[in-house]
Amino acid sequence: MTRPRPRRLGHVVLNVRDLAASVRFYTEIVGLTVSDYIEDQMAFLRCAEDHHDLALAQIPPDNPLKEAIYTPGRPGLEHFSYEVGSLAEIEALATFLQERGVEIVRGIGKHGPGENLFLVFKDPDGNYVEFYADMVQVTAEKPYEARVWKNDLDAYDQWHFKRFVVPAPVWGPRDQGD
């Protein structure tokens, strides 16, 4: 692989202080539609055919970083993503990143909500970037009924870390991400 060829900018995941208030804001003020929830920990919203354009992740109320300048785990950006074509492309991209010494944070995996494949890595400033593929599409011909997922490993990675190219995280109910 000479270099990645993303198709487009995909979704954004934000860490939020109050999930319910943020969902109200993004549905009532911005006009998005809820696709799914992971219990009271995450909400997935859309404005078009992708299962989600925006995901919101609840930070713990006792998180000491919630008022700090942005770092992972406080309100603000968790990651942004670029769509690629397939699992084979994501596998090639994992090798590409590893060969260039780019730190991979999580993946390769398959999320529950949205069913998308994922590979998350860091840019030079520590921002999390994701390559993803195969997200559920919601259309008039293929409508989608929102559901609430359990906050469990299947919601995070349906493959249970079997395809991860980095050590699997110690799994806990707050370990989220899109």
OpenMM code with the backbone's topology and positions (N, CA, C; nanometers):
from openmm import Vec3, app, unit

residues = "MET THR ARG PRO ARG PRO ARG ARG LEU GLY HIS VAL VAL LEU ASN VAL ARG ASP LEU ALA ALA SER VAL ARG PHE TYR THR GLU ILE VAL GLY LEU THR VAL SER ASP TYR ILE GLU ASP GLN MET ALA PHE LEU ARG CYS ALA GLU ASP HIS HIS ASP LEU ALA LEU ALA GLN ILE PRO PRO ASP ASN PRO LEU LYS GLU ALA ILE TYR THR PRO GLY ARG PRO GLY LEU GLU HIS PHE SER TYR GLU VAL GLY SER LEU ALA GLU ILE GLU ALA LEU ALA THR PHE LEU GLN GLU ARG GLY VAL GLU ILE VAL ARG GLY ILE GLY LYS HIS GLY PRO GLY GLU ASN LEU PHE LEU VAL PHE LYS ASP PRO ASP GLY ASN TYR VAL GLU PHE TYR ALA ASP MET VAL GLN VAL THR ALA GLU LYS PRO TYR GLU ALA ARG VAL TRP LYS ASN ASP LEU ASP ALA TYR ASP GLN TRP HIS PHE LYS ARG PHE VAL VAL PRO ALA PRO VAL TRP GLY PRO ARG ASP GLN GLY ASP".split()
positions = [
    Vec3(0.0860, -0.1180, 0.0000),
    Vec3(0.0000, 0.0000, 0.0000),
    Vec3(0.0901, 0.1237, 0.0000),
    Vec3(0.0676, 0.2125, -0.0974),
    Vec3(0.1489, 0.3335, -0.1051),
    Vec3(0.1033, 0.4388, -0.0046),
    Vec3(-0.0264, 0.4539, 0.0101),
    Vec3(-0.0814, 0.5428, 0.1124),
    Vec3(-0.2308, 0.5186, 0.1222),
    Vec3(-0.2929, 0.5563, 0.2335),
    Vec3(-0.4385, 0.5390, 0.2464),
    Vec3(-0.5143, 0.6222, 0.1432),
    Vec3(-0.6331, 0.5761, 0.1121),
    Vec3(-0.7225, 0.6469, 0.0193),
    Vec3(-0.8621, 0.6559, 0.0818),
    Vec3(-0.8776, 0.7391, 0.1844),
    Vec3(-1.0114, 0.7500, 0.2449),
    Vec3(-1.1133, 0.8055, 0.1458),
    Vec3(-1.2369, 0.7586, 0.1605),
    Vec3(-1.3461, 0.8008, 0.0716),
    Vec3(-1.4035, 0.9356, 0.1128),
    Vec3(-1.4123, 0.9561, 0.2449),
    Vec3(-1.4715, 1.0797, 0.2965),
    Vec3(-1.4527, 1.0877, 0.4469),
    Vec3(-1.4712, 1.2078, 0.4993),
    Vec3(-1.4757, 1.2252, 0.6438),
    Vec3(-1.6031, 1.1586, 0.6924),
    Vec3(-1.5950, 1.0830, 0.7978),
    Vec3(-1.7103, 1.0076, 0.8470),
    Vec3(-1.7748, 1.0704, 0.9677),
    Vec3(-1.7718, 1.0010, 1.0786),
    Vec3(-1.8395, 1.0456, 1.1994),
    Vec3(-1.7421, 1.1048, 1.3002),
    Vec3(-1.7996, 1.1711, 1.3999),
    Vec3(-1.7249, 1.2300, 1.5103),
    Vec3(-1.7836, 1.1746, 1.6392),
    Vec3(-1.6982, 1.1479, 1.7383),
    Vec3(-1.7438, 1.1062, 1.8706),
    Vec3(-1.6997, 1.2130, 1.9702),
    Vec3(-1.7960, 1.2595, 2.0500),
    Vec3(-1.7687, 1.3596, 2.1520),
    Vec3(-1.7909, 1.3011, 2.2903),
    Vec3(-1.7016, 1.3311, 2.3841),
    Vec3(-1.7244, 1.3025, 2.5248),
    Vec3(-1.8099, 1.4161, 2.5797),
    Vec3(-1.9151, 1.3823, 2.6556),
    Vec3(-2.0070, 1.4839, 2.7068),
    Vec3(-2.0294, 1.4671, 2.8566),
    Vec3(-2.0639, 1.5786, 2.9215),
    Vec3(-2.0901, 1.5771, 3.0656),
    Vec3(-2.2276, 1.5189, 3.0987),
    Vec3(-2.3283, 1.5462, 3.0140),
    Vec3(-2.4663, 1.5068, 3.0416),
    Vec3(-2.5246, 1.4507, 2.9121),
    Vec3(-2.5268, 1.3185, 2.9021),
    Vec3(-2.5692, 1.2533, 2.7789),
    Vec3(-2.7114, 1.2934, 2.7397),
    Vec3(-2.8039, 1.2925, 2.8346),
    Vec3(-2.9432, 1.3246, 2.8022),
    Vec3(-2.9560, 1.4677, 2.7500),
    Vec3(-2.8891, 1.5613, 2.8144),
    Vec3(-2.8949, 1.7014, 2.7691),
    Vec3(-2.8338, 1.7160, 2.6303),
    Vec3(-2.7249, 1.6446, 2.6059),
    Vec3(-2.6604, 1.6525, 2.4746),
    Vec3(-2.7477, 1.5904, 2.3662),
    Vec3(-2.8133, 1.4770, 2.3972),
    Vec3(-2.9037, 1.4163, 2.2997),
    Vec3(-3.0173, 1.5133, 2.2680),
    Vec3(-3.0755, 1.5757, 2.3706),
    Vec3(-3.1822, 1.6742, 2.3461),
    Vec3(-3.1318, 1.7865, 2.2562),
    Vec3(-3.0121, 1.8376, 2.2835),
    Vec3(-2.9569, 1.9462, 2.2045),
    Vec3(-2.9407, 1.9038, 2.0585),
    Vec3(-2.8785, 1.7903, 2.0357),
    Vec3(-2.8503, 1.7491, 1.8986),
    Vec3(-2.9741, 1.7010, 1.8226),
    Vec3(-3.0803, 1.6595, 1.8936),
    Vec3(-3.2041, 1.6237, 1.8233),
    Vec3(-3.2947, 1.7457, 1.8066),
    Vec3(-3.3174, 1.8215, 1.9137),
    Vec3(-3.4126, 1.9327, 1.9093),
    Vec3(-3.3554, 2.0597, 1.8470),
    Vec3(-3.2279, 2.0869, 1.8652),
    Vec3(-3.1680, 2.2107, 1.8149),
    Vec3(-3.0971, 2.1883, 1.6808),
    Vec3(-3.0181, 2.0813, 1.6703),
    Vec3(-2.9434, 2.0553, 1.5474),
    Vec3(-3.0279, 1.9765, 1.4464),
    Vec3(-3.1233, 1.8948, 1.4943),
    Vec3(-3.2132, 1.8236, 1.4047),
    Vec3(-3.1717, 1.6819, 1.3689),
    Vec3(-3.0836, 1.6195, 1.4476),
    Vec3(-3.0403, 1.4822, 1.4202),
    Vec3(-3.1434, 1.3820, 1.4715),
    Vec3(-3.1298, 1.2567, 1.4298),
    Vec3(-3.2175, 1.1464, 1.4700),
    Vec3(-3.1344, 1.0443, 1.5460),
    Vec3(-3.1888, 0.9930, 1.6557),
    Vec3(-3.1190, 0.8896, 1.7331),
    Vec3(-3.1275, 0.7573, 1.6581),
    Vec3(-3.0114, 0.6910, 1.6410),
    Vec3(-3.0073, 0.5577, 1.5825),
    Vec3(-3.0050, 0.4506, 1.6896),
    Vec3(-2.9198, 0.4652, 1.7893),
    Vec3(-2.9053, 0.3662, 1.8958),
    Vec3(-2.8493, 0.4321, 2.0204),
    Vec3(-2.8624, 0.3599, 2.1299),
    Vec3(-2.7974, 0.3941, 2.2563),
    Vec3(-2.7185, 0.2721, 2.3035),
    Vec3(-2.6154, 0.2948, 2.3807),
    Vec3(-2.5569, 0.1909, 2.4654),
    Vec3(-2.5929, 0.2333, 2.6061),
    Vec3(-2.6995, 0.1733, 2.6574),
    Vec3(-2.7547, 0.2068, 2.7882),
    Vec3(-2.7507, 0.3575, 2.8086),
    Vec3(-2.7015, 0.4024, 2.9240),
    Vec3(-2.6933, 0.5467, 2.9509),
    Vec3(-2.5512, 0.5982, 2.9301),
    Vec3(-2.4738, 0.5276, 2.8453),
    Vec3(-2.3333, 0.5634, 2.8254),
    Vec3(-2.3024, 0.6251, 2.6893),
    Vec3(-2.3765, 0.5876, 2.5862),
    Vec3(-2.3493, 0.6424, 2.4532),
    Vec3(-2.4794, 0.6575, 2.3761),
    Vec3(-2.4799, 0.7559, 2.2853),
    Vec3(-2.5903, 0.7744, 2.1909),
    Vec3(-2.5300, 0.7915, 2.0526),
    Vec3(-2.5961, 0.7340, 1.9528),
    Vec3(-2.5519, 0.7405, 1.8142),
    Vec3(-2.6601, 0.8142, 1.7363),
    Vec3(-2.6224, 0.9221, 1.6662),
    Vec3(-2.7188, 1.0068, 1.5957),
    Vec3(-2.6806, 1.0218, 1.4495),
    Vec3(-2.7814, 1.0517, 1.3669),
    Vec3(-2.7558, 1.0646, 1.2235),
    Vec3(-2.8325, 1.1823, 1.1655),
    Vec3(-2.7805, 1.2297, 1.0519),
    Vec3(-2.8514, 1.3310, 0.9747),
    Vec3(-2.8801, 1.2817, 0.8340),
    Vec3(-2.8215, 1.1705, 0.7950),
    Vec3(-2.8375, 1.1194, 0.6585),
    Vec3(-2.8489, 0.9673, 0.6643),
    Vec3(-2.7835, 0.8960, 0.5742),
    Vec3(-2.7999, 0.7517, 0.5633),
    Vec3(-2.7061, 0.6696, 0.6504),
    Vec3(-2.5910, 0.7245, 0.6886),
    Vec3(-2.5025, 0.6500, 0.7784),
    Vec3(-2.5728, 0.6286, 0.9117),
    Vec3(-2.5530, 0.5118, 0.9708),
    Vec3(-2.6106, 0.4824, 1.1019),
    Vec3(-2.5834, 0.5955, 1.2007),
    Vec3(-2.4625, 0.6507, 1.1969),
    Vec3(-2.4333, 0.7671, 1.2816),
    Vec3(-2.3306, 0.8581, 1.2172),
    Vec3(-2.3547, 0.9867, 1.2328),
    Vec3(-2.2603, 1.0915, 1.1945),
    Vec3(-2.1935, 1.1455, 1.3201),
    Vec3(-2.2661, 1.1336, 1.4323),
    Vec3(-2.2203, 1.1833, 1.5611),
    Vec3(-2.2515, 1.0792, 1.6668),
    Vec3(-2.1553, 1.0515, 1.7523),
    Vec3(-2.1792, 0.9682, 1.8695),
    Vec3(-2.1406, 1.0503, 1.9915),
    Vec3(-2.2147, 1.0315, 2.0985),
    Vec3(-2.1919, 1.1036, 2.2232),
    Vec3(-2.1605, 1.0014, 2.3316),
    Vec3(-2.0524, 1.0230, 2.4054),
    Vec3(-2.0102, 0.9303, 2.5105),
    Vec3(-2.0128, 1.0020, 2.6453),
    Vec3(-2.0875, 0.9469, 2.7392),
    Vec3(-2.0998, 1.0039, 2.8735),
    Vec3(-1.9685, 0.9861, 2.9496),
    Vec3(-1.9150, 1.0962, 3.0032),
    Vec3(-1.7979, 1.0816, 3.0895),
    Vec3(-1.8470, 1.0632, 3.2329),
    Vec3(-1.7708, 0.9938, 3.3151),
    Vec3(-1.8125, 0.9745, 3.4537),
    Vec3(-1.8226, 1.1096, 3.5255),
    Vec3(-1.9235, 1.1275, 3.6100),
    Vec3(-1.9405, 1.2560, 3.6783),
    Vec3(-1.8249, 1.2906, 3.7714),
    Vec3(-1.7542, 1.1906, 3.8192),
    Vec3(-1.6425, 1.2157, 3.9102),
    Vec3(-1.5086, 1.2243, 3.8382),
    Vec3(-1.5113, 1.2320, 3.7049),
    Vec3(-1.3878, 1.2385, 3.6280),
    Vec3(-1.3146, 1.3680, 3.6599),
    Vec3(-1.1933, 1.3606, 3.7153),
    Vec3(-1.1209, 1.4829, 3.7515),
    Vec3(-1.0796, 1.5662, 3.6303),
    Vec3(-1.0854, 1.5087, 3.5116),
    Vec3(-1.0449, 1.5813, 3.3917),
    Vec3(-1.1597, 1.6563, 3.3254),
    Vec3(-1.2819, 1.6462, 3.3792),
    Vec3(-1.3960, 1.7009, 3.3068),
    Vec3(-1.3901, 1.8518, 3.2882),
    Vec3(-1.3122, 1.9227, 3.3688),
    Vec3(-1.2990, 2.0672, 3.3528),
    Vec3(-1.1631, 2.1070, 3.2956),
    Vec3(-1.0772, 2.0104, 3.2671),
    Vec3(-0.9406, 2.0388, 3.2234),
    Vec3(-0.9355, 2.0762, 3.0759),
    Vec3(-0.8221, 2.1290, 3.0342),
    Vec3(-0.7970, 2.1468, 2.8915),
    Vec3(-0.8070, 2.0089, 2.8291),
    Vec3(-0.8552, 2.0020, 2.7064),
    Vec3(-0.8901, 1.8726, 2.6504),
    Vec3(-0.7796, 1.7676, 2.6606),
    Vec3(-0.8184, 1.6553, 2.7132),
    Vec3(-0.7413, 1.5307, 2.7119),
    Vec3(-0.8448, 1.4195, 2.6965),
    Vec3(-0.8072, 1.3028, 2.6476),
    Vec3(-0.9058, 1.1957, 2.6359),
    Vec3(-0.9763, 1.1712, 2.7694),
    Vec3(-1.1084, 1.1610, 2.7650),
    Vec3(-1.1858, 1.1341, 2.8851),
    Vec3(-1.2595, 1.2550, 2.9385),
    Vec3(-1.2343, 1.3751, 2.8880),
    Vec3(-1.3068, 1.4938, 2.9319),
    Vec3(-1.3963, 1.5391, 2.8178),
    Vec3(-1.4907, 1.6290, 2.8438),
    Vec3(-1.5784, 1.6728, 2.7350),
    Vec3(-1.4988, 1.7234, 2.6157),
    Vec3(-1.5444, 1.6905, 2.4993),
    Vec3(-1.4777, 1.7319, 2.3766),
    Vec3(-1.4577, 1.6133, 2.2845),
    Vec3(-1.3727, 1.6297, 2.1882),
    Vec3(-1.3500, 1.5283, 2.0858),
    Vec3(-1.2902, 1.4006, 2.1439),
    Vec3(-1.3509, 1.2859, 2.1121),
    Vec3(-1.2900, 1.1564, 2.1441),
    Vec3(-1.2158, 1.1080, 2.0204),
    Vec3(-1.2827, 1.1093, 1.9039),
    Vec3(-1.2142, 1.0795, 1.7786),
    Vec3(-1.2971, 1.1279, 1.6604),
    Vec3(-1.2318, 1.1381, 1.5469),
    Vec3(-1.3002, 1.1610, 1.4203),
    Vec3(-1.2567, 1.0510, 1.3264),
    Vec3(-1.3324, 1.0321, 1.2164),
    Vec3(-1.3090, 0.9126, 1.1362),
    Vec3(-1.3120, 0.9404, 0.9875),
    Vec3(-1.2496, 0.8481, 0.9157),
    Vec3(-1.2496, 0.8482, 0.7699),
    Vec3(-1.2960, 0.7117, 0.7216),
    Vec3(-1.3882, 0.7132, 0.6245),
    Vec3(-1.4383, 0.5889, 0.5682),
    Vec3(-1.3399, 0.5323, 0.4664),
    Vec3(-1.3189, 0.4011, 0.4748),
    Vec3(-1.2420, 0.3275, 0.3746),
    Vec3(-1.3303, 0.2142, 0.3236),
    Vec3(-1.2793, 0.1351, 0.2285),
    Vec3(-1.3650, 0.0445, 0.1550),
    Vec3(-1.4001, -0.0903, 0.2143),
    Vec3(-1.3143, -0.1489, 0.2999),
    Vec3(-1.3398, -0.2883, 0.3380),
    Vec3(-1.2514, -0.3308, 0.4542),
    Vec3(-1.2788, -0.4496, 0.5056),
    Vec3(-1.1929, -0.5097, 0.6074),
    Vec3(-1.0525, -0.5301, 0.5526),
    Vec3(-1.0407, -0.5775, 0.4304),
    Vec3(-0.9077, -0.5988, 0.3710),
    Vec3(-0.8298, -0.4677, 0.3674),
    Vec3(-0.8957, -0.3589, 0.3360),
    Vec3(-0.8272, -0.2300, 0.3343),
    Vec3(-0.7855, -0.1879, 0.4748),
    Vec3(-0.8715, -0.2102, 0.5730),
    Vec3(-0.8355, -0.1771, 0.7115),
    Vec3(-0.7168, -0.2613, 0.7562),
    Vec3(-0.7141, -0.3880, 0.7204),
    Vec3(-0.6004, -0.4741, 0.7562),
    Vec3(-0.4719, -0.4214, 0.6920),
    Vec3(-0.4790, -0.3816, 0.5664),
    Vec3(-0.3610, -0.3245, 0.4990),
    Vec3(-0.3197, -0.1927, 0.5645),
    Vec3(-0.4174, -0.1138, 0.6058),
    Vec3(-0.3863, 0.0139, 0.6721),
    Vec3(-0.3202, -0.0083, 0.8080),
    Vec3(-0.3601, -0.1122, 0.8790),
    Vec3(-0.2965, -0.1437, 1.0072),
    Vec3(-0.1485, -0.1725, 0.9852),
    Vec3(-0.1177, -0.2505, 0.8840),
    Vec3(0.0223, -0.2796, 0.8509),
    Vec3(0.0946, -0.1519, 0.8102),
    Vec3(0.0311, -0.0710, 0.7272),
    Vec3(0.0872, 0.0566, 0.6822),
    Vec3(0.1238, 0.1446, 0.8025),
    Vec3(0.0320, 0.1574, 0.8980),
    Vec3(0.0568, 0.2410, 1.0167),
    Vec3(0.1706, 0.1827, 1.1009),
    Vec3(0.1666, 0.0524, 1.1230),
    Vec3(0.2708, -0.0117, 1.2030),
    Vec3(0.4080, 0.0062, 1.1403),
    Vec3(0.4170, -0.0091, 1.0096),
    Vec3(0.5458, 0.0062, 0.9407),
    Vec3(0.6009, 0.1475, 0.9536),
    Vec3(0.5149, 0.2443, 0.9762),
    Vec3(0.5570, 0.3838, 0.9877),
    Vec3(0.5637, 0.4310, 1.1330),
    Vec3(0.5478, 0.3393, 1.2268),
    Vec3(0.5607, 0.3731, 1.3681),
    Vec3(0.4467, 0.4552, 1.4246),
    Vec3(0.3301, 0.4507, 1.3603),
    Vec3(0.2127, 0.5235, 1.4092),
    Vec3(0.1462, 0.4387, 1.5176),
    Vec3(0.1182, 0.5010, 1.6320),
    Vec3(0.0599, 0.4277, 1.7444),
    Vec3(-0.0871, 0.3952, 1.7173),
    Vec3(-0.1188, 0.2657, 1.7185),
    Vec3(-0.2567, 0.2199, 1.7068),
    Vec3(-0.3131, 0.2096, 1.8477),
    Vec3(-0.4329, 0.2654, 1.8665),
    Vec3(-0.4962, 0.2712, 1.9980),
    Vec3(-0.5898, 0.1529, 2.0207),
    Vec3(-0.6706, 0.1198, 1.9187),
    Vec3(-0.7646, 0.0076, 1.9318),
    Vec3(-0.8046, -0.0425, 1.7932),
    Vec3(-0.8364, -0.1706, 1.7882),
    Vec3(-0.8806, -0.2303, 1.6639),
    Vec3(-0.7751, -0.3244, 1.6094),
    Vec3(-0.8112, -0.3964, 1.5181),
    Vec3(-0.9239, -0.3965, 1.4280),
    Vec3(-1.0412, -0.4653, 1.5003),
    Vec3(-1.1583, -0.4033, 1.4913),
    Vec3(-1.2750, -0.4594, 1.5556),
    Vec3(-1.4011, -0.4287, 1.4779),
    Vec3(-1.5142, -0.4719, 1.5343),
    Vec3(-1.6450, -0.4469, 1.4747),
    Vec3(-1.7410, -0.4049, 1.5853),
    Vec3(-1.7849, -0.2789, 1.5781),
    Vec3(-1.8777, -0.2276, 1.6793),
    Vec3(-2.0151, -0.2912, 1.6665),
    Vec3(-2.0906, -0.2866, 1.7751),
    Vec3(-2.2308, -0.3278, 1.7715),
    Vec3(-2.3139, -0.2194, 1.7039),
    Vec3(-2.3379, -0.1052, 1.7708),
    Vec3(-2.4152, 0.0012, 1.7064),
    Vec3(-2.3461, 0.0488, 1.5787),
    Vec3(-2.4171, 0.0406, 1.4690),
    Vec3(-2.3619, 0.0802, 1.3402),
    Vec3(-2.2943, -0.0316, 1.2654),
    Vec3(-2.2559, -0.1399, 1.3370),
    Vec3(-2.1927, -0.2578, 1.2765),
    Vec3(-2.0627, -0.2269, 1.2026),
    Vec3(-2.0066, -0.1080, 1.2234),
    Vec3(-1.8887, -0.0697, 1.1455),
    Vec3(-1.7608, -0.1317, 1.1995),
    Vec3(-1.6699, -0.1577, 1.1059),
    Vec3(-1.5351, -0.2041, 1.1379),
    Vec3(-1.4541, -0.0828, 1.1792),
    Vec3(-1.3519, -0.1008, 1.2640),
    Vec3(-1.2765, 0.0153, 1.3106),
    Vec3(-1.1297, -0.0158, 1.3361),
    Vec3(-1.0501, 0.0895, 1.3200),
    Vec3(-0.9080, 0.0903, 1.3543),
    Vec3(-0.8768, 0.2333, 1.3971),
    Vec3(-0.8365, 0.2513, 1.5223),
    Vec3(-0.8129, 0.3851, 1.5777),
    Vec3(-0.6643, 0.4018, 1.6061),
    Vec3(-0.6122, 0.5191, 1.5691),
    Vec3(-0.4697, 0.5482, 1.5863),
    Vec3(-0.4526, 0.6952, 1.6231),
    Vec3(-0.3289, 0.7330, 1.6599),
    Vec3(-0.3011, 0.8698, 1.7031),
    Vec3(-0.2294, 0.9483, 1.5943),
    Vec3(-0.2662, 1.0773, 1.5845),
    Vec3(-0.1909, 1.1681, 1.4976),
    Vec3(-0.0735, 1.2253, 1.5776),
    Vec3(0.0115, 1.3100, 1.5196),
    Vec3(0.1286, 1.3603, 1.5921),
    Vec3(0.0958, 1.4401, 1.7185),
    Vec3(-0.0269, 1.4947, 1.7276),
    Vec3(-0.0664, 1.5702, 1.8468),
    Vec3(-0.1451, 1.4867, 1.9467),
    Vec3(-0.1580, 1.3578, 1.9213),
    Vec3(-0.2294, 1.2703, 2.0136),
    Vec3(-0.3789, 1.2617, 1.9891),
    Vec3(-0.4299, 1.3276, 1.8844),
    Vec3(-0.5721, 1.3143, 1.8507),
    Vec3(-0.5993, 1.1730, 1.8007),
    Vec3(-0.7149, 1.1210, 1.8361),
    Vec3(-0.7529, 0.9883, 1.7892),
    Vec3(-0.8209, 1.0010, 1.6527),
    Vec3(-0.7739, 0.9213, 1.5564),
    Vec3(-0.8271, 0.9173, 1.4207),
    Vec3(-0.8701, 0.7731, 1.3953),
    Vec3(-0.9812, 0.7560, 1.3249),
    Vec3(-1.0312, 0.6215, 1.2979),
    Vec3(-1.0482, 0.6008, 1.1480),
    Vec3(-1.0063, 0.4833, 1.1010),
    Vec3(-1.0476, 0.4347, 0.9707),
    Vec3(-1.1620, 0.3371, 0.9994),
    Vec3(-1.2712, 0.3504, 0.9241),
    Vec3(-1.3844, 0.2594, 0.9433),
    Vec3(-1.4394, 0.2163, 0.8081),
    Vec3(-1.5171, 0.1072, 0.8107),
    Vec3(-1.5816, 0.0565, 0.6892),
    Vec3(-1.7107, -0.0144, 0.7273),
    Vec3(-1.7972, -0.0306, 0.6284),
    Vec3(-1.9166, -0.1154, 0.6384),
    Vec3(-2.0174, -0.0708, 0.7442),
    Vec3(-2.0419, 0.0595, 0.7562),
    Vec3(-2.1420, 0.1077, 0.8509),
    Vec3(-2.2827, 0.0810, 0.7966),
    Vec3(-2.3752, 0.0484, 0.8859),
    Vec3(-2.5158, 0.0308, 0.8499),
    Vec3(-2.5645, 0.1583, 0.7812),
    Vec3(-2.6400, 0.1399, 0.6737),
    Vec3(-2.7005, 0.2515, 0.6008),
    Vec3(-2.8511, 0.2510, 0.6266),
    Vec3(-2.9068, 0.3685, 0.6541),
    Vec3(-3.0488, 0.3835, 0.6834),
    Vec3(-3.1119, 0.4610, 0.5681),
    Vec3(-3.2037, 0.3966, 0.4974),
    Vec3(-3.2692, 0.4590, 0.3827),
    Vec3(-3.4189, 0.4296, 0.3895),
    Vec3(-3.4936, 0.4909, 0.3010),
    Vec3(-3.6367, 0.4619, 0.2938),
    Vec3(-3.6591, 0.3133, 0.2642),
    Vec3(-3.5720, 0.2560, 0.1825),
    Vec3(-3.5839, 0.1143, 0.1491),
    Vec3(-3.5333, 0.0240, 0.2617),
    Vec3(-3.4433, 0.0742, 0.3429),
    Vec3(-3.3866, -0.0021, 0.4546),
    Vec3(-3.4006, 0.0801, 0.5820),
    Vec3(-3.5248, 0.0927, 0.6345),
    Vec3(-3.5431, 0.1705, 0.7571),
    Vec3(-3.4741, 0.1033, 0.8754),
    Vec3(-3.4561, 0.1795, 0.9806),
    Vec3(-3.3830, 0.1291, 1.0973),
    Vec3(-3.4588, 0.1673, 1.2231),
    Vec3(-3.4762, 0.0726, 1.3110),
    Vec3(-3.5418, 0.0954, 1.4392),
    Vec3(-3.4351, 0.1114, 1.5467),
    Vec3(-3.4357, 0.2261, 1.6143),
    Vec3(-3.3375, 0.2506, 1.7205),
    Vec3(-3.3543, 0.1480, 1.8316),
    Vec3(-3.2424, 0.1119, 1.8927),
    Vec3(-3.2463, 0.0173, 2.0042),
    Vec3(-3.1491, 0.0609, 2.1112),
    Vec3(-3.1615, 0.0013, 2.2276),
    Vec3(-3.0686, 0.0247, 2.3368),
    Vec3(-2.9845, -0.1008, 2.3526),
    Vec3(-2.8541, -0.0854, 2.3319),
    Vec3(-2.7602, -0.1962, 2.3484),
    Vec3(-2.7190, -0.2040, 2.4941),
    Vec3(-2.6900, -0.3240, 2.5405),
    Vec3(-2.6274, -0.3391, 2.6717),
    Vec3(-2.4862, -0.2832, 2.6630),
    Vec3(-2.4383, -0.2252, 2.7712),
    Vec3(-2.3017, -0.1728, 2.7768),
    Vec3(-2.2075, -0.2895, 2.8040),
    Vec3(-2.1848, -0.3689, 2.6989),
    Vec3(-2.1023, -0.4882, 2.7144),
    Vec3(-2.0045, -0.5006, 2.5990),
    Vec3(-1.9273, -0.6049, 2.6009),
    Vec3(-1.8236, -0.6252, 2.5011),
    Vec3(-1.8808, -0.6344, 2.3598),
    Vec3(-1.9994, -0.6936, 2.3426),
    Vec3(-2.0581, -0.7031, 2.2088),
    Vec3(-2.0889, -0.5662, 2.1497),
    Vec3(-2.1261, -0.4707, 2.2315),
    Vec3(-2.1507, -0.3347, 2.1816),
    Vec3(-2.0193, -0.2715, 2.1368),
    Vec3(-1.9128, -0.2964, 2.2100),
    Vec3(-1.7829, -0.2375, 2.1795),
    Vec3(-1.7134, -0.3093, 2.0638),
    Vec3(-1.7022, -0.4413, 2.0734),
    Vec3(-1.6368, -0.5191, 1.9680),
    Vec3(-1.7007, -0.6562, 1.9591),
    Vec3(-1.7801, -0.6761, 1.8545),
    Vec3(-1.8488, -0.8039, 1.8354),
    Vec3(-1.7507, -0.9192, 1.8149),
    Vec3(-1.6285, -0.8886, 1.7771),
    Vec3(-1.5282, -0.9925, 1.7556),
    Vec3(-1.4479, -1.0219, 1.8830),
    Vec3(-1.4780, -0.9538, 1.9920),
    Vec3(-1.4157, -0.9776, 2.1227),
    Vec3(-1.2633, -0.9732, 2.1178),
    Vec3(-1.2105, -0.8729, 2.0493),
    Vec3(-1.0672, -0.8438, 2.0410),
    Vec3(-0.9877, -0.9477, 1.9614),
    Vec3(-1.0531, -1.0415, 1.8955),
    Vec3(-0.9804, -1.1466, 1.8231),
    Vec3(-0.8992, -1.0933, 1.7052),
    Vec3(-0.9366, -0.9772, 1.6504),
    Vec3(-0.8630, -0.9194, 1.5374),
    Vec3(-0.7814, -0.7968, 1.5772),
    Vec3(-0.7757, -0.7663, 1.7060),
    Vec3(-0.6985, -0.6500, 1.7502),
    Vec3(-0.5515, -0.6686, 1.7130),
    Vec3(-0.4894, -0.5628, 1.6658),
    Vec3(-0.3479, -0.5661, 1.6289),
    Vec3(-0.2615, -0.5051, 1.7391),
    Vec3(-0.3253, -0.4643, 1.8476),
    Vec3(-0.2577, -0.4141, 1.9670),
    Vec3(-0.3139, -0.4926, 2.0851),
    Vec3(-0.2486, -0.4867, 2.2006),
    Vec3(-0.3050, -0.5589, 2.3150),
    Vec3(-0.4486, -0.5146, 2.3432),
    Vec3(-0.5331, -0.6111, 2.3731),
    Vec3(-0.6729, -0.5801, 2.4049),
    Vec3(-0.6791, -0.5012, 2.5347),
    Vec3(-0.7718, -0.4070, 2.5424),
    Vec3(-0.7853, -0.3319, 2.6669),
    Vec3(-0.8406, -0.4209, 2.7776),
    Vec3(-0.8157, -0.3814, 2.8999),
    Vec3(-0.8821, -0.4465, 3.0123),
    Vec3(-1.0252, -0.3975, 3.0041),
    Vec3(-1.1169, -0.4874, 2.9777),
    Vec3(-1.2535, -0.4457, 2.9480),
    Vec3(-1.3278, -0.4080, 3.0747),
    Vec3(-1.3945, -0.2940, 3.0699),
    Vec3(-1.4815, -0.2475, 3.1783),
    Vec3(-1.5964, -0.1695, 3.1180),
    Vec3(-1.7019, -0.1472, 3.1959),
    Vec3(-1.8213, -0.0834, 3.1406),
    Vec3(-1.8002, 0.0597, 3.0926),
    Vec3(-1.6941, 0.1285, 3.1301),
    Vec3(-1.6695, 0.2644, 3.0837),
    Vec3(-1.5795, 0.2687, 2.9611),
    Vec3(-1.5245, 0.1547, 2.9187),
    Vec3(-1.4361, 0.1523, 2.8021),
    Vec3(-1.5208, 0.1589, 2.6773),
    Vec3(-1.5316, 0.2759, 2.6201),
    Vec3(-1.6144, 0.2954, 2.5017),
    Vec3(-1.5315, 0.3568, 2.3917),
    Vec3(-1.5982, 0.3927, 2.2947),
    Vec3(-1.5398, 0.4529, 2.1773),
    Vec3(-1.6277, 0.4153, 2.0623),
    Vec3(-1.6175, 0.4785, 1.9375),
    Vec3(-1.6946, 0.4396, 1.8234),
    Vec3(-1.6071, 0.3678, 1.7351),
] * unit.nanometer
topology = app.Topology()
chain = topology.addChain("A")
for resn in residues:
    res = topology.addResidue(resn, chain)
    for name in ("N", "CA", "C"):
        topology.addAtom(name, app.Element.getBySymbol(name[0]), res)
